């Protein structure tokens, strides 16, 4: 059962679901809009070795970031030209990890799904790749996997970037996501790099 706008208001008001900060204007007919934070991660590897810790640069932007398509050629001259022409703080190509401003806590009988905005889909930018699912009992901010596929796209911090769709489960989970010892991303308060290497350190499922 998907929560309607009325349900979302009721769950937030009764504190069964926490969305912080919460903006009543962001409640849709059956979704809640979330906004882009200012913290990002860009991987530095030429090859991703999932058994090792991935090296990355973690940075904040003052206002905006330009995300260029995969394999888009960038050198210092092009980057400088983009920054000056479009007045952006940062220019990157390929994938970029971001985060929502919103911190979310779900009870054990509510799960959620993150979906990118249709307006971004229409300029061929995805704000999540495969990890849009949010388990019951999750607590934390949502890490976003951002990729442009056609032309560079400029994103601004605090703009609406996607939406959460909440669903009521038939019964509560016995153990919520954040209470599982093997959960990798419980309680994250910022953008979080991949921790897939932990799969090789334990036999438990994520």
C-alpha positions as CSV (number, residue, x, y, z in Angstrom):
1,X,0.0,0.0,0.0
2,X,1.5,3.3,-1.1
3,X,1.1,6.2,1.3
4,X,-1.0,9.2,-0.1
5,X,-0.4,12.8,0.8
6,X,-2.8,12.5,3.7
7,X,-1.0,9.4,4.9
8,X,2.5,11.1,4.7
9,X,1.2,14.0,6.8
10,X,-0.3,11.7,9.3
11,X,2.9,9.5,9.6
12,X,5.2,12.6,9.9
13,X,2.9,14.3,12.4
14,X,2.6,11.2,14.6
15,X,6.4,10.8,14.3
16,X,6.1,7.3,12.8
17,X,8.2,8.6,9.9
18,X,10.9,11.2,10.4
19,X,11.9,13.6,7.6
20,X,14.3,16.3,8.7
21,X,14.0,19.0,7.6
22,X,10.3,18.6,6.6
23,X,8.6,21.0,4.1
24,X,4.9,20.6,3.7
25,X,5.2,22.1,0.2
26,X,7.2,19.1,-0.9
27,X,4.4,16.6,-0.3
28,X,2.9,15.3,-3.5
29,X,-0.2,13.2,-4.1
30,X,1.8,10.1,-3.1
31,X,5.4,11.2,-2.7
32,X,7.7,13.5,-0.9
33,X,10.3,15.7,-2.8
34,X,13.9,15.6,-1.5
35,X,16.6,18.2,-2.1
36,X,20.3,18.0,-3.1
37,X,22.9,18.5,-0.4
38,X,26.3,20.2,-0.8
39,X,28.5,17.2,-0.2
40,X,29.8,15.0,-3.0
41,X,32.2,12.2,-3.7
42,X,34.2,11.6,-6.9
43,X,36.1,8.4,-7.4
44,X,39.7,8.6,-8.5
45,X,40.3,5.1,-9.6
46,X,40.8,4.0,-13.2
47,X,39.5,0.5,-12.2
48,X,37.1,-0.3,-9.4
49,X,38.4,-3.2,-7.3
50,X,35.4,-4.1,-5.1
51,X,37.6,-6.0,-2.7
52,X,39.5,-2.9,-1.8
53,X,38.7,0.5,-0.3
54,X,37.9,2.9,-3.2
55,X,39.9,6.1,-3.2
56,X,37.9,9.2,-3.6
57,X,37.8,12.9,-3.2
58,X,35.1,14.2,-0.8
59,X,34.2,17.8,-1.3
60,X,31.5,20.4,-0.7
61,X,30.2,22.9,-3.3
62,X,29.1,26.5,-2.5
63,X,26.2,26.6,-4.9
64,X,26.4,24.4,-8.1
65,X,28.1,21.5,-9.8
66,X,28.2,20.7,-13.5
67,X,27.9,17.0,-14.2
68,X,29.3,16.0,-17.6
69,X,28.4,12.8,-19.5
70,X,30.5,9.6,-19.2
71,X,33.7,9.8,-21.1
72,X,33.2,13.6,-21.7
73,X,36.7,15.0,-22.3
74,X,37.8,17.5,-19.7
75,X,41.1,19.3,-19.3
76,X,42.0,22.4,-17.3
77,X,41.1,24.8,-20.1
78,X,37.7,23.3,-20.7
79,X,37.0,23.2,-16.9
80,X,38.0,26.8,-16.5
81,X,35.8,27.8,-19.5
82,X,32.8,26.0,-18.1
83,X,33.2,27.6,-14.7
84,X,33.5,31.1,-16.1
85,X,30.8,30.7,-18.8
86,X,28.2,29.1,-16.6
87,X,29.4,30.4,-13.2
88,X,29.6,27.0,-11.6
89,X,31.7,25.9,-8.6
90,X,32.8,22.5,-9.8
91,X,32.9,20.5,-13.1
92,X,33.1,16.7,-13.2
93,X,32.7,14.0,-15.7
94,X,31.4,10.5,-15.2
95,X,29.6,9.3,-12.1
96,X,29.3,11.5,-9.0
97,X,27.9,10.6,-5.6
98,X,25.7,13.1,-3.8
99,X,23.3,13.2,-0.9
100,X,20.0,14.5,0.1
101,X,19.7,17.2,2.6
102,X,16.9,15.2,4.2
103,X,17.6,12.7,7.0
104,X,15.0,10.0,7.1
105,X,13.9,7.4,9.7
106,X,11.5,4.7,8.8
107,X,9.7,2.3,11.1
108,X,9.8,-1.5,10.6
109,X,6.5,-1.4,8.7
110,X,7.3,1.3,6.2
111,X,9.7,1.1,3.2
112,X,10.4,3.7,0.6
113,X,11.7,4.1,-2.9
114,X,13.8,7.0,-4.3
115,X,12.9,8.1,-7.8
116,X,14.6,10.9,-9.8
117,X,12.6,13.8,-11.1
118,X,11.0,13.5,-14.5
119,X,12.4,16.9,-15.5
120,X,15.9,15.5,-15.0
121,X,15.1,12.4,-17.0
122,X,14.1,14.6,-19.9
123,X,17.6,16.0,-20.0
124,X,19.1,12.5,-19.7
125,X,20.4,12.9,-16.2
126,X,19.9,10.1,-13.6
127,X,20.1,10.8,-9.9
128,X,20.1,7.1,-9.0
129,X,21.3,4.1,-10.9
130,X,20.3,0.8,-9.2
131,X,20.0,1.7,-5.5
132,X,16.7,3.4,-5.1
133,X,15.3,1.0,-2.6
134,X,15.1,2.0,1.1
135,X,14.4,-0.8,3.5
136,X,12.1,-0.7,6.5
137,X,13.9,0.5,9.6
138,X,16.4,2.6,7.6
139,X,17.8,5.7,9.3
140,X,20.0,8.2,7.5
141,X,20.4,10.4,4.5
142,X,20.0,9.0,0.9
143,X,23.2,8.7,-1.2
144,X,22.5,9.6,-4.8
145,X,24.4,8.1,-7.8
146,X,24.4,10.9,-10.3
147,X,25.2,10.4,-14.0
148,X,24.6,12.6,-17.1
149,X,24.2,10.8,-20.4
150,X,23.9,13.4,-23.1
151,X,25.1,16.9,-22.4
152,X,26.5,18.6,-19.2
153,X,23.8,19.3,-16.6
154,X,24.2,21.9,-13.9
155,X,22.8,21.0,-10.5
156,X,22.3,23.5,-7.6
157,X,22.4,22.6,-3.9
158,X,19.1,22.7,-2.1
159,X,17.1,22.2,-5.4
160,X,14.5,19.4,-5.5
161,X,16.3,16.5,-7.0
162,X,14.0,13.5,-6.5
163,X,11.2,12.0,-4.5
164,X,10.5,9.4,-1.9
165,X,7.6,7.0,-2.4
166,X,6.5,5.3,0.9
167,X,4.8,1.9,1.2
168,X,3.2,0.2,4.1
169,X,4.3,-3.4,4.5
170,X,1.8,-6.2,5.2
171,X,3.6,-6.8,8.5
172,X,6.5,-5.2,10.3
173,X,10.0,-6.5,9.7
174,X,11.4,-8.5,12.6
175,X,14.7,-6.7,12.3
176,X,14.8,-3.3,10.6
177,X,17.7,-2.3,8.3
178,X,19.5,-0.1,10.9
179,X,19.3,-2.8,13.6
180,X,21.0,-5.5,11.4
181,X,24.6,-5.9,12.3
182,X,25.5,-6.4,8.6
183,X,23.9,-3.2,7.3
184,X,26.5,-1.1,5.7
185,X,24.9,2.3,5.4
186,X,22.8,2.6,8.6
187,X,22.8,6.1,10.1
188,X,24.7,7.8,7.3
189,X,24.6,11.6,7.8
190,X,26.4,12.5,4.6
191,X,27.3,11.1,1.2
192,X,28.8,7.6,1.6
193,X,31.2,5.8,-0.7
194,X,30.7,2.2,-1.7
195,X,31.4,-0.3,1.1
196,X,31.0,-3.4,-1.1
197,X,34.4,-4.6,0.1
198,X,32.7,-5.6,3.3
199,X,30.9,-8.4,1.3
200,X,34.3,-10.1,1.3
201,X,34.8,-9.7,5.1
202,X,31.6,-11.4,6.2
203,X,29.3,-14.2,5.0
204,X,26.2,-12.3,6.1
205,X,24.0,-10.6,3.5
206,X,23.7,-6.8,3.3
